[in-house]
Amino acid sequence: MTDAPEIDETTLRAHFPATEQRPDSGASVTRLKRKFSNSIEGKEMMKQISTALVSAVILLNALGCSNGKVRAAAPPPAPVVEVASVVQKDVPVQGEWVGTLEGYVNAQISPQVSGYLIRQDYREGALVKKGQLLFEIDPRPFEAVLDQAKGQLAQAEARMANAEINVKRDIPEAEAHAIPQSQLDTDTQELLAAKASVEADQAAVEQASINLGYTKVVSLIDGIAGINTVQVGNLVGPSAVLTAVSQVSPIKVYFPISEQEYLRMADGSAYLHPGRIIFADRQVNMQTGTIQIVGEFPNARNLLRPGQYAHIQAPTGFITGALLVPQAAVNQQQGTYQVTVVGVDNRAQFRTVEVGPRVGTLWVIISGLKPGERVVVAGAEKAKEGELVNPTPNKDTEER
C-alpha cells in the first residue's frame, strides 16, 4: 500500500477555519493533519495526489525503456580503412650497404724545402688545377744559394779555360822537347780536373734553381683543395703537410659486402644508378666475413666529397613469385612484424608475418599471407580484432 503523501500547513489552513488553526503550536498542527486526513474531503484529495504520483512514475519508466531501445538499435558505424591487395610477381633483389666516399686521387701537399711560409695563394675548399700555386715560402735564402752556385761555376769555367790554354801551348813544345813531357801531363790532368769542377758547379746551380722553384708550392693534380694545416709565418719543412687535394670527378666508394653476396655479383657489373664496380679486394676479412668492394661514380658537379657516407644499392639476385605488400601495411612490434588483414566478411584480423627484402616501396612477405588477400595500409589503428571495418582502396597502390 502506498503511503499517504505529506500534507503541508498551507493545505490544512485552506480547509479548516481559522479558529481551529494554531501554527505556533506543533501539537496543534499534528492534530489538524490527523483531522484533515480523516475527513471525507481530505481522503478524496489524498487519493488524487497518490494517483498522480503513480502515473508520473509509470511515465518515467516508459520513457527510460524507450530510449534504451533506440540506443541499442543504432551502433556506431564501422571505421573506414584503406586496403591494398597482396601482389605476387617476380622481383629483383637489391643489396644495400653503407659505403665511404674517397677521392680518386688524394695528394698530400708538402714542401720540398724548409723555410718560412709567406703566402697562401688558394681558397680553401675551391677547385684547383694541376700546377696552380697554393703556397709560397720565403725565396731569399734560396736566391742567395743560387747566386753563390753561379759564382762558383764561373770560377770553375775560368780555371778550365786556363787549363785548356796551358795544354794547347804545351803540346807543340813537348813535341819539340822544349819542355819536359811531365809538364804536359800535369797540365792535361789539371784540364780534366777543371772540366769536372765545372760539371759539379753546373749541377750545384741546377740544384739551387730547383730549390728556389720549390719555394712555390703547387698542386700536383686537378681537384678540391682542403683546409690548410699551417699558418702564414710558420716554419715548414718536407715533413709538414700543408694541405691535401682530392680528385673527386670521378669519385670512389668503398663498401663491404658478405662473401655470399660477392659470389652473386660480377666484377665490373653496371649499377642501376650511374656507376660501376672497379675491383674487389684480394681476400675476405676473416674477422667480419666481408670483402671490400671499390666502386666508381661520376661526380661532374663535385657534389660528393671524400669522407661522406653513401647508401649503395646493387642487384644481388632474383625472387620468383614473391608476395608483395606496401611497406606502410607492415607494423613492427618488439622484433615481430604484423599486418591487419580484412577478410571477405570485412572483419579485421591481426596476423604475424615473416618479411624479406624491401623492393622500392614494397616489402616481400615470406610467410603469413596469400595472394589476393587485403591488408590495411592506412587506418590500422582504428581496427580491432574480429570487428567490422569499412575497406576502401588505397589510392597509392591501386594502380600498382
Secondary structure, 3 states (H helix, E strand, C coil): CCCCCCCCHHHHHHHCCHHHCCCCCHHHHHHHHHHHHHCHHHHHHHHHHHHHHHHHHHHHHHHHHHHHHHHHHCCCCCCEEEEEECEEEEEEEEEEEEEEEEEEEEEEECCCCCEEEEEECCCCCCEECCCCEEEEECCHHHHHHHHHHHHHHHHHHHHHHHHHHHHHHHHHHHHCCCCCHHHHHHHHHHHHHHHHHHHHHHHHHHHHHHHHHHCEEECCCCEEECCCCCCCCCEECCCCCCEEEEEEEEEEEEEEEEHHHHHHCCCCCECCCCCEEEEECCCCCCCCCEEEEEEEECCCCCCCCCCCEEEEEEEEEEEEEEEEEEHHHCEEECCEEEEEEECCCCEEEEEEEEEEEEECCEEEEEECCCCCCEEEEECHHHCCCCCECEEEECCCCCCC
